[in-house]
Structure formats: C-alpha cells, structure tokens
C-alpha cells in the first residue's frame, strides 16, 4: 500500500456542508467540509455497509441516511445505534487551497 498524502480536491470544490467521494489506494473515502474543517471518513457505514454520502452533518457528527447511526467526524467513533463499531478516518491536510488525504487510516475509535 502506498503511503503519503494525495491531493484529492481544491478547497473551492468543497463548500461548507459539501461531501465528495474519493477513492485512494482501494480505500473508499467520503471527504467532508463541516463548520470550516475538512474530514475524511469511510464512505460506508459500519452498520449495513450503505453509503454515508448525503448524511446530515451536525455538531461534528454525521448521521447515516439509512438507519440513523451517528459517527464523530474527528475519529469515526460510533455515537448511536444501530452502529456499534466505529468507521475509519483518514489524515487530511489543507495547503495552498488544495485538500490532501492520506490513504493510511487513523486508528479506529471504539
Ligand atoms: S447502514 Fe448506516 S445505520 Fe444502517
């Protein structure tokens, strides 16, 4: 597996509340801007493996559009049922108006 950061988008492509699917080294990632911060999380929910894309964002969390599980954007922790396992998150770097993501995930939160 390759390591390091890859430029995946320009900051102008991801407005507040924006969500963008990214595939890096076989990892399916959802890139999000929420409250001025950029996050890269797993594209699929840990409950039934449906897409988190389109989930509502609030207070640093995303709500799965299918059955309502909530995850913390910062570390992927599962915050409410029906999901009990966290999701992957990935390091994000913003510089020179570009967003880069590292395809090596952070440790999974409980
Ligand atoms: S697939 Fe996300 S809560 Fe069921």
Backbone and ligand atoms as CSV (ligand in chain L), in Angstrom:
chain,resi,resn,atom,element,x,y,z
A,1,UNK,N,N,0.848,-1.191,0.000
A,1,UNK,CA,C,0.000,0.000,0.000
A,1,UNK,C,C,0.889,1.248,0.000
A,2,UNK,N,N,0.560,2.167,-0.858
A,2,UNK,CA,C,1.338,3.411,-0.910
A,2,UNK,C,C,1.063,4.247,0.334
A,3,UNK,N,N,2.042,5.012,0.732
A,3,UNK,CA,C,1.849,5.881,1.892
A,3,UNK,C,C,2.034,7.322,1.466
A,4,UNK,N,N,1.484,8.221,2.254
A,4,UNK,CA,C,1.646,9.629,1.968
A,4,UNK,C,C,0.344,10.277,1.577
A,5,UNK,N,N,0.443,11.589,1.411
A,5,UNK,CA,C,-0.749,12.374,1.113
A,5,UNK,C,C,-0.927,12.546,-0.390
A,6,UNK,N,N,-2.170,12.490,-0.822
A,6,UNK,CA,C,-2.519,12.724,-2.215
A,6,UNK,C,C,-3.460,13.921,-2.279
A,7,UNK,N,N,-3.223,14.803,-3.228
A,7,UNK,CA,C,-4.157,15.898,-3.447
A,7,UNK,C,C,-5.428,15.316,-4.050
A,8,UNK,N,N,-6.576,15.581,-3.410
A,8,UNK,CA,C,-7.828,14.998,-3.901
A,8,UNK,C,C,-8.827,16.041,-4.390
A,9,UNK,N,N,-8.664,17.295,-3.965
A,9,UNK,CA,C,-9.627,18.323,-4.380
A,9,UNK,C,C,-9.041,19.696,-4.097
A,10,UNK,N,N,-9.605,20.688,-4.778
A,10,UNK,CA,C,-9.324,22.081,-4.428
A,10,UNK,C,C,-10.331,22.493,-3.349
A,11,UNK,N,N,-9.916,23.380,-2.473
A,11,UNK,CA,C,-10.837,23.811,-1.420
A,11,UNK,C,C,-12.104,24.419,-2.023
A,12,UNK,N,N,-11.981,25.016,-3.210
A,12,UNK,CA,C,-13.156,25.631,-3.840
A,12,UNK,C,C,-14.187,24.596,-4.286
A,13,UNK,N,N,-13.787,23.328,-4.356
A,13,UNK,CA,C,-14.719,22.273,-4.784
A,13,UNK,C,C,-15.607,21.782,-3.655
A,14,UNK,N,N,-15.239,22.112,-2.424
A,14,UNK,CA,C,-15.964,21.558,-1.280
A,14,UNK,C,C,-16.432,22.712,-0.400
A,15,UNK,N,N,-17.665,23.126,-0.609
A,15,UNK,CA,C,-18.218,24.226,0.179
A,15,UNK,C,C,-18.626,23.706,1.555
A,16,UNK,N,N,-18.999,24.600,2.444
A,16,UNK,CA,C,-19.490,24.201,3.765
A,16,UNK,C,C,-20.640,23.197,3.612
A,17,UNK,N,N,-20.504,22.066,4.302
A,17,UNK,CA,C,-21.522,21.020,4.207
A,17,UNK,C,C,-21.340,20.104,3.019
A,18,UNK,N,N,-20.327,20.381,2.188
A,18,UNK,CA,C,-20.123,19.583,0.986
A,18,UNK,C,C,-19.566,18.196,1.300
A,19,UNK,N,N,-19.881,17.245,0.422
A,19,UNK,CA,C,-19.406,15.870,0.573
A,19,UNK,C,C,-18.936,15.378,-0.792
A,20,UNK,N,N,-17.813,14.674,-0.801
A,20,UNK,CA,C,-17.209,14.254,-2.066
A,20,UNK,C,C,-16.641,12.844,-1.918
A,21,UNK,N,N,-17.039,11.961,-2.822
A,21,UNK,CA,C,-16.482,10.601,-2.816
A,21,UNK,C,C,-15.079,10.610,-3.397
A,22,UNK,N,N,-14.168,9.907,-2.718
A,22,UNK,CA,C,-12.781,9.820,-3.176
A,22,UNK,C,C,-12.352,8.362,-3.043
A,23,UNK,N,N,-11.629,7.840,-4.033
A,23,UNK,CA,C,-11.042,6.506,-3.882
A,23,UNK,C,C,-9.532,6.643,-3.954
A,24,UNK,N,N,-8.867,6.117,-2.931
A,24,UNK,CA,C,-7.415,6.225,-2.831
A,24,UNK,C,C,-6.853,4.877,-2.435
A,25,UNK,N,N,-5.978,4.309,-3.227
A,25,UNK,CA,C,-5.348,3.034,-2.879
A,25,UNK,C,C,-6.377,1.991,-2.461
A,26,UNK,N,N,-7.533,1.986,-3.110
A,26,UNK,CA,C,-8.561,0.996,-2.794
A,26,UNK,C,C,-9.425,1.363,-1.602
A,27,UNK,N,N,-9.124,2.479,-0.946
A,27,UNK,CA,C,-9.933,2.929,0.196
A,27,UNK,C,C,-11.040,3.834,-0.333
A,28,UNK,N,N,-12.287,3.551,0.056
A,28,UNK,CA,C,-13.412,4.397,-0.345
A,28,UNK,C,C,-13.663,5.402,0.768
A,29,UNK,N,N,-13.552,6.667,0.400
A,29,UNK,CA,C,-13.493,7.743,1.388
A,29,UNK,C,C,-14.543,8.798,1.068
A,30,UNK,N,N,-15.128,9.361,2.120
A,30,UNK,CA,C,-16.035,10.497,1.964
A,30,UNK,C,C,-15.345,11.714,2.564
A,31,UNK,N,N,-15.087,12.688,1.697
A,31,UNK,CA,C,-14.445,13.927,2.113
A,31,UNK,C,C,-15.540,14.943,2.426
A,32,UNK,N,N,-15.401,15.623,3.543
A,32,UNK,CA,C,-16.480,16.486,4.045
A,32,UNK,C,C,-15.911,17.813,4.518
A,33,UNK,N,N,-16.645,18.881,4.241
A,33,UNK,CA,C,-16.355,20.127,4.951
A,33,UNK,C,C,-17.517,20.395,5.906
A,34,UNK,N,N,-17.186,20.602,7.165
A,34,UNK,CA,C,-18.211,20.850,8.187
A,34,UNK,C,C,-17.677,21.870,9.169
A,35,UNK,N,N,-18.384,22.943,9.325
A,35,UNK,CA,C,-18.009,24.019,10.252
A,35,UNK,C,C,-16.559,24.467,10.020
A,36,UNK,N,N,-16.210,24.582,8.718
A,36,UNK,CA,C,-14.904,25.119,8.357
A,36,UNK,C,C,-13.761,24.130,8.441
A,37,UNK,N,N,-14.038,22.905,8.864
A,37,UNK,CA,C,-12.998,21.875,8.948
A,37,UNK,C,C,-13.221,20.842,7.860
A,38,UNK,N,N,-12.125,20.219,7.435
A,38,UNK,CA,C,-12.215,19.147,6.444
A,38,UNK,C,C,-11.984,17.807,7.134
A,39,UNK,N,N,-12.781,16.820,6.758
A,39,UNK,CA,C,-12.676,15.486,7.343
A,39,UNK,C,C,-12.698,14.458,6.222
A,40,UNK,N,N,-11.984,13.367,6.429
A,40,UNK,CA,C,-12.039,12.235,5.500
A,40,UNK,C,C,-12.441,11.016,6.322
A,41,UNK,N,N,-13.592,10.452,5.994
A,41,UNK,CA,C,-14.117,9.310,6.744
A,41,UNK,C,C,-14.429,8.181,5.771
A,42,UNK,N,N,-14.673,6.993,6.312
A,42,UNK,CA,C,-15.060,5.864,5.466
A,42,UNK,C,C,-16.334,6.213,4.703
A,43,UNK,N,N,-16.404,5.753,3.460
A,43,UNK,CA,C,-17.583,6.035,2.647
A,43,UNK,C,C,-18.774,5.206,3.104
A,44,UNK,N,N,-18.488,4.023,3.663
A,44,UNK,CA,C,-19.566,3.110,4.032
A,44,UNK,C,C,-19.785,3.073,5.539
A,45,UNK,N,N,-21.034,2.991,5.905
A,45,UNK,CA,C,-21.439,2.890,7.307
A,45,UNK,C,C,-21.045,1.523,7.865
A,46,UNK,N,N,-20.695,1.476,9.132
A,46,UNK,CA,C,-20.302,0.193,9.746
A,46,UNK,C,C,-21.513,-0.662,10.095
A,47,UNK,N,N,-22.719,-0.133,9.986
A,47,UNK,CA,C,-23.896,-0.916,10.338
A,47,UNK,C,C,-24.237,-1.917,9.232
A,48,UNK,N,N,-24.649,-1.428,8.073
A,48,UNK,CA,C,-25.056,-2.332,6.990
A,48,UNK,C,C,-24.354,-1.995,5.690
A,49,UNK,N,N,-23.225,-1.268,5.818
A,49,UNK,CA,C,-22.368,-1.014,4.655
A,49,UNK,C,C,-23.050,-0.210,3.564
A,50,UNK,N,N,-24.035,0.607,3.918
A,50,UNK,CA,C,-24.583,1.539,2.943
A,50,UNK,C,C,-23.761,2.829,2.992
A,51,UNK,N,N,-23.924,3.636,1.957
A,51,UNK,CA,C,-23.130,4.851,1.851
A,51,UNK,C,C,-23.545,5.900,2.886
A,52,UNK,N,N,-22.545,6.551,3.455
A,52,UNK,CA,C,-22.834,7.667,4.366
A,52,UNK,C,C,-23.060,8.971,3.598
A,53,UNK,N,N,-22.800,8.964,2.287
A,53,UNK,CA,C,-22.939,10.181,1.492
A,53,UNK,C,C,-24.375,10.689,1.574
A,54,UNK,N,N,-24.510,11.973,1.810
A,54,UNK,CA,C,-25.837,12.566,1.936
A,54,UNK,C,C,-26.337,12.593,3.365
A,55,UNK,N,N,-25.564,11.995,4.275
A,55,UNK,CA,C,-25.956,12.045,5.682
A,55,UNK,C,C,-25.903,13.475,6.208
A,56,UNK,N,N,-26.788,13.784,7.141
A,56,UNK,CA,C,-26.799,15.153,7.663
A,56,UNK,C,C,-25.637,15.348,8.629
A,57,UNK,N,N,-25.139,16.584,8.644
A,57,UNK,CA,C,-23.989,16.947,9.465
A,57,UNK,C,C,-24.455,17.877,10.566
A,58,UNK,N,N,-24.011,17.622,11.780
A,58,UNK,CA,C,-24.383,18.497,12.889
A,58,UNK,C,C,-23.381,18.314,14.017
A,59,UNK,N,N,-22.926,19.384,14.580
A,59,UNK,CA,C,-22.074,19.363,15.776
A,59,UNK,C,C,-20.921,18.363,15.672
A,60,UNK,N,N,-20.266,18.325,14.526
A,60,UNK,CA,C,-19.111,17.436,14.384
A,60,UNK,C,C,-19.462,15.987,14.128
A,61,UNK,N,N,-20.721,15.708,13.797
A,61,UNK,CA,C,-21.160,14.323,13.570
A,61,UNK,C,C,-21.837,14.208,12.210
A,62,UNK,N,N,-21.865,12.964,11.699
A,62,UNK,CA,C,-22.672,12.655,10.514
A,62,UNK,C,C,-23.688,11.600,10.907
A,63,UNK,N,N,-24.903,11.768,10.397
A,63,UNK,CA,C,-25.966,10.794,10.639
A,63,UNK,C,C,-26.166,9.977,9.379
A,64,UNK,N,N,-26.070,8.664,9.496
A,64,UNK,CA,C,-26.256,7.793,8.340
A,64,UNK,C,C,-27.666,7.991,7.788
A,65,UNK,N,N,-27.789,8.197,6.456
A,65,UNK,CA,C,-29.118,8.456,5.895
A,65,UNK,C,C,-30.037,7.235,5.902
A,66,UNK,N,N,-29.505,6.061,6.197
A,66,UNK,CA,C,-30.334,4.850,6.105
A,66,UNK,C,C,-31.049,4.508,7.405
A,67,UNK,N,N,-30.307,4.301,8.478
A,67,UNK,CA,C,-30.959,3.891,9.728
A,67,UNK,C,C,-30.607,4.805,10.891
A,68,UNK,N,N,-29.918,5.894,10.619
A,68,UNK,CA,C,-29.765,6.925,11.640
A,68,UNK,C,C,-28.599,6.798,12.602
A,69,UNK,N,N,-27.670,5.875,12.355
A,69,UNK,CA,C,-26.491,5.817,13.225
A,69,UNK,C,C,-25.702,7.115,13.098
A,70,UNK,N,N,-25.035,7.505,14.170
A,70,UNK,CA,C,-24.236,8.729,14.159
A,70,UNK,C,C,-22.776,8.386,14.406
A,71,UNK,N,N,-21.911,9.129,13.718
A,71,UNK,CA,C,-20.467,8.945,13.877
A,71,UNK,C,C,-19.804,10.300,14.067
A,72,UNK,N,N,-18.767,10.311,14.921
A,72,UNK,CA,C,-17.971,11.524,15.090
A,72,UNK,C,C,-17.054,11.682,13.884
A,73,UNK,N,N,-17.068,12.869,13.294
A,73,UNK,CA,C,-16.228,13.099,12.114
A,73,UNK,C,C,-14.749,13.061,12.471
A,74,UNK,N,N,-14.405,13.493,13.655
A,74,UNK,CA,C,-13.000,13.640,14.014
A,74,UNK,C,C,-12.294,12.300,14.181
A,75,UNK,N,N,-13.006,11.271,14.675
A,75,UNK,CA,C,-12.318,9.998,14.913
A,75,UNK,C,C,-13.130,8.768,14.488
A,76,UNK,N,N,-14.316,8.985,13.916
A,76,UNK,CA,C,-15.120,7.873,13.415
A,76,UNK,C,C,-15.859,7.089,14.479
A,77,UNK,N,N,-15.829,7.535,15.718
A,77,UNK,CA,C,-16.486,6.782,16.791
A,77,UNK,C,C,-17.984,6.665,16.532
A,78,UNK,N,N,-18.531,5.477,16.813
A,78,UNK,CA,C,-19.977,5.264,16.704
A,78,UNK,C,C,-20.632,5.872,17.939
A,79,UNK,N,N,-21.571,6.791,17.715
A,79,UNK,CA,C,-22.169,7.523,18.823
A,79,UNK,C,C,-23.597,7.095,19.122
A,80,UNK,N,N,-24.242,6.429,18.159
A,80,UNK,CA,C,-25.604,5.980,18.452
A,80,UNK,C,C,-25.937,4.761,17.611
A,81,UNK,N,N,-26.803,3.873,18.143
A,81,UNK,CA,C,-27.205,2.688,17.389
A,81,UNK,C,C,-27.981,3.085,16.130
A,82,UNK,N,N,-28.098,2.198,15.159
A,82,UNK,CA,C,-27.764,0.777,15.227
A,82,UNK,C,C,-26.306,0.433,14.924
A,83,UNK,N,N,-25.410,1.402,14.813
A,83,UNK,CA,C,-23.995,1.070,14.605
A,83,UNK,C,C,-23.293,1.013,15.960
A,84,UNK,N,N,-22.493,0.002,16.142
A,84,UNK,CA,C,-21.735,-0.129,17.387
A,84,UNK,C,C,-20.240,-0.112,17.145
A,85,UNK,N,N,-19.850,-0.191,15.868
A,85,UNK,CA,C,-18.430,-0.129,15.532
A,85,UNK,C,C,-18.144,1.201,14.867
A,86,UNK,N,N,-16.984,1.753,15.178
A,86,UNK,CA,C,-16.568,2.997,14.546
A,86,UNK,C,C,-16.237,2.776,13.072
A,87,UNK,N,N,-16.037,3.879,12.374
A,87,UNK,CA,C,-15.631,3.829,10.970
A,87,UNK,C,C,-14.223,4.402,10.850
A,88,UNK,N,N,-13.564,4.098,9.742
A,88,UNK,CA,C,-12.216,4.629,9.525
A,88,UNK,C,C,-12.270,6.141,9.312
A,89,UNK,N,N,-11.208,6.792,9.712
A,89,UNK,CA,C,-10.973,8.185,9.334
A,89,UNK,C,C,-9.555,8.251,8.774
A,90,UNK,N,N,-9.285,9.315,8.046
A,90,UNK,CA,C,-8.000,9.445,7.355
A,90,UNK,C,C,-7.432,10.832,7.611
A,91,UNK,N,N,-6.107,10.916,7.710
A,91,UNK,CA,C,-5.493,12.236,7.904
A,91,UNK,C,C,-5.762,13.152,6.710
A,92,UNK,N,N,-6.065,14.406,7.005
A,92,UNK,CA,C,-6.354,15.414,5.977
A,92,UNK,C,C,-5.397,16.583,6.168
A,93,UNK,N,N,-4.929,17.116,5.060
A,93,UNK,CA,C,-4.039,18.278,5.106
A,93,UNK,C,C,-4.544,19.300,4.093
A,94,UNK,N,N,-4.584,20.557,4.492
A,94,UNK,CA,C,-5.016,21.628,3.593
A,94,UNK,C,C,-3.880,22.609,3.443
A,95,UNK,N,N,-3.423,22.815,2.216
A,95,UNK,CA,C,-2.398,23.831,1.974
A,95,UNK,C,C,-2.502,24.300,0.536
A,96,UNK,N,N,-2.191,25.580,0.348
A,96,UNK,CA,C,-2.241,26.192,-0.983
A,96,UNK,C,C,-3.568,25.914,-1.691
A,97,UNK,N,N,-4.662,26.012,-0.936
A,97,UNK,CA,C,-6.011,25.851,-1.476
A,97,UNK,C,C,-6.259,24.475,-2.076
A,98,UNK,N,N,-5.499,23.494,-1.612
A,98,UNK,CA,C,-5.786,22.123,-2.018
A,98,UNK,C,C,-5.983,21.265,-0.761
A,99,UNK,N,N,-6.748,20.197,-0.941
A,99,UNK,CA,C,-7.017,19.255,0.143
A,99,UNK,C,C,-6.319,17.949,-0.197
A,100,UNK,N,N,-5.502,17.478,0.731
A,100,UNK,CA,C,-4.807,16.202,0.544
A,100,UNK,C,C,-5.261,15.229,1.616
A,101,UNK,N,N,-5.331,13.957,1.223
A,101,UNK,CA,C,-5.739,12.903,2.153
A,101,UNK,C,C,-4.686,11.804,2.125
A,102,UNK,N,N,-4.415,11.257,3.299
A,102,UNK,CA,C,-3.508,10.126,3.407
A,102,UNK,C,C,-4.334,8.844,3.361
A,103,UNK,N,N,-3.958,7.907,2.524
A,103,UNK,CA,C,-4.763,6.694,2.356
A,103,UNK,C,C,-4.555,5.692,3.499
A,104,UNK,N,N,-3.617,5.970,4.387
A,104,UNK,CA,C,-3.449,5.096,5.556
A,104,UNK,C,C,-4.343,5.607,6.667
A,105,UNK,N,N,-5.359,4.823,7.061
A,105,UNK,CA,C,-6.322,5.334,8.027
A,105,UNK,C,C,-5.719,5.568,9.412
A,106,UNK,N,N,-6.374,6.437,10.168
A,106,UNK,CA,C,-6.052,6.603,11.580
A,106,UNK,C,C,-6.521,5.342,12.304
A,107,UNK,N,N,-6.040,5.118,13.515
A,107,UNK,CA,C,-6.593,4.005,14.299
A,107,UNK,C,C,-8.096,4.188,14.483
A,108,UNK,N,N,-8.851,3.098,14.428
A,108,UNK,CA,C,-10.307,3.176,14.558
A,108,UNK,C,C,-10.693,3.434,16.010
A,109,UNK,N,N,-11.590,4.368,16.201
A,109,UNK,CA,C,-12.088,4.660,17.544
A,109,UNK,C,C,-13.122,3.606,17.935
A,110,UNK,N,N,-13.333,3.456,19.217
A,110,UNK,CA,C,-14.301,2.451,19.697
A,110,UNK,C,C,-15.700,2.854,19.302
L,1,LIG,S1,S,-26.415,1.447,7.141
L,1,LIG,FE1,FE,-25.937,3.164,8.376
L,1,LIG,S2,S,-27.247,2.983,10.090
L,1,LIG,FE2,FE,-27.702,1.247,8.885
